[in-house]
């Protein structure tokens, strides 16, 4: 309230002051902007109007910019407006307007802020797709400007040509190559053309076609070897991004191999041959754009090196030179080489091994091992190259063709020279010993030397000299004798001398001199047959064509040279060959794991056969690889090998053949069975039992049986007998209990071994028998018989009893007690007993032996002891009487009475302490063994009992030592005192 009063007072004072000065007051104007946009963009026109409330033509208007107050903006002060025709950013600021009417004071200034900016520049951003795309992809562009609150219009241009867009968004789906170029967007506010602004261009590259995928491989070897690591790479050649890579292997393109699709590579850490093939790299981006390319990965086993001989030969003689080279198919790689002889390294020079002067130490198998540099998985060893080094110089075999010892003049003769050892590349030089300086032959590559028309002068010794290599040679001599025409000979060139109908036979009439023209005539059993020169061919022989063939030769124009050959016998059998099929071993049944050989033999004498074995279920595939062998071996027969086998024999050019079948039976060995033939599977000791081991085999084979108990082999011994297929326990022991099996095996056929089922045997101990003496030892002195008791410690059975004396049956009783007469004979005998019954177990175990002579000893000891006691008592009484007579009694002196003399109280007839002791306890006789010290031991016991009483020591009484009880003088020992003493003695 006070503030309001202050304001009113101030206003009144101001009015008064104004009136007092004689001046008019001017109200504060207001500024309006047209257009009234909060933001004016460069190039637009804007008008500021300064308005006052009072309408008058006398107003003056002054416009200033606050940054330049000293300089009015308007020249015509009569106008209330200030117009900026084309606003610029520099026009931004605070504008001030003051008004004045007439000569009145200038009004307070009023301010107006004007904001002028350049129109916001739009910018194209990509919200979907990429700036480098491929036909078919989707691209979304957005035209963005900072001023998001305005009502902007958008125009899209491609290479300055308008294209249809949706407001600030341009969607291109799917794109094609013609839609690539520079995209711009133009923005403009409604009805404000000066706000029009063009964005910087957005370069959108559309490639001509699908992406170009560059597939690669690291390492980039054309061939990858097993165990190596390889990485397949896939890159898009065109500049692009955001691809996902999916790797597949054909034919399975449903599951991609790589888990991380952001990586363009796929690595196989340890390549196998199975990894070889075609791999597909499929690139994907966006929602549905993809492309793929194939890559062929070649995985092979490392190339196999092979040794070749570049100099020398594989069969050489000492001193020759040999060069070996290790070659591999892959020649462009960097291979390392290692040479080995019989698996021991030898020094070579890279891929070459040079042996300049060989010796026998180099005889053996050479191998070379190759490996690519830094690729250890490529290590491979070559097949062995066998180099044969002979022990010495070559052996020359000289010959002549024809090989007659005598040649006829005018005939042609050829001298031949051959190296016996398998070898090659020899040069042959022929000399006559008489002219050894000049060789006879001009072509040293031929091993023969021919004299076309021999003369007598050609007789002589000829030398064949062989050379090879640089300096290796050897020679040998041959003699020639020149005489008459040669004799022809029939040889068989195809077929055999023993054939079957339908086979082909070719005979040839040969003479040593092959270079001369001979005429040939063929004969069968001396009858001419048609032949073709020196050859007689019978393509399909029959039985009528068998017989003796001869050929006759004659030199043209030389009838004297006509010679008939020796006969050649050709045997033709009546029909097909007879095949004899066999089996080794010839068992009717072959057991699993055994080796069996099927044999096939042609009964007729013949040769040259090839043998093909088949299983009758598949005759398209023969079982044997070596058809020269007539047998077929199955090393470890299985039941699946059971069946019918076919042996087919073939020979000749036209595959003459015949076949026959044979059955082969293959089974698993029969399992033996153990069964009980006598006795029981639960025995008592000493009982018998027999089991047998049976094999269900009707072939009549002899089976060997081996017995086992608890998996340990057992043998016949004292109470176990094994005969044939039976095992008998003759007297069972508890140790015989266990599991019994038998193992069967045919003799010399270990694969027929089989183990039986288990037979379990239990053995129980027999009931124990105890023999005791029932006669009390106190009755021994009064009876003439002893009673023995036989107890079987088994209450579940009712027993009879059998008694034995010295091991001989004595008697059987139903009672368990048996009386023995007390005679010297019986005392020396040993008695035993055992229980018997009619059900198992039929008897118990024997009791321990009992001898009666022990009782006799006890009786003698007791009699001796009794005699000693009686004698002692008599001696005591006599001593007491003597002492009583010889001694004088003293007055009032206690009278001492010898306890051992006074056996009984005369008045009360009370027994003496000694009698009481003997009655109650008896003599201390041991129930075990006794000896002569027993009596003395008993007396010592009695003395000890007396010493325990509180008595006075006795005086010396003429050799007797006694214990006395003191009595009052003049009176005898009272009965009460006597009883007390007796009681003490009993204690």
Protein Blocks (a to p, Z undefined) as FASTA:
>chain_A
ZZmmmmmmmmmmmmmmmmmnopacddddddddddfbfbdcehiacddddddfbdcfkbcc
ddddfklmmbcfbfblkbcbdcdfbacfklgccddddddehjbccddddddddddddddd
dddddfedcfbdcehiacddddddfblmbccdddddeehiacddehjbccdddddfklgc
cdddddddehilklgccdddddddddfbdcddddddddfbfbdcehiacddddddfbgce
hiacdddddfblkbcfbfblmbcbdcdfbacfklgccddddddehjlbccdddddddddd
ddddddddfedcfbdcehiacddddddfblmbccdddddeehiacddehjbccdfbgcfk
lgccdddddddehilklgccdddddddddfbdcddddddddfbfbdcehiacddddddfb
gcehiacddddfklmmbcfbfblmbcbdcdfbacfklgccddddddehjlbccddddddd
dddddddddddfedcfbdcehiacddddddfblmbccdddddeehiacddehjbccdfba
cfklgccdddddddehilklgccdddddddddfbdcddddddddfbfbdcehiacddddd
dfbgcehiacddddfklmkbcfbfblmbcbdcdfbacfklgccddddddedjkopacddd
dddddddddddddddfedcfbdcehiacddddddddfklpacdddddeehiacdddfklc
cehjbccdfbdcfklgccdddddddehilklgccddddddddddddddddddfbdfklmm
mccbdcddddddbfkbccdddddeehiafbdcfbfbdcddddfklmmpccddddddfbdc
fbdcddddddfklmmmmmmmmmmmmmmmmmmmmmmmmmmmmmmmmpccdehiacdddfkl
mmbcfklopacfklmmmmmnopaddfbdcdfklmmmmmmmmmmmmmmpccdddddeehia
cddddddehiacdfklmmmmmmmmmZZ
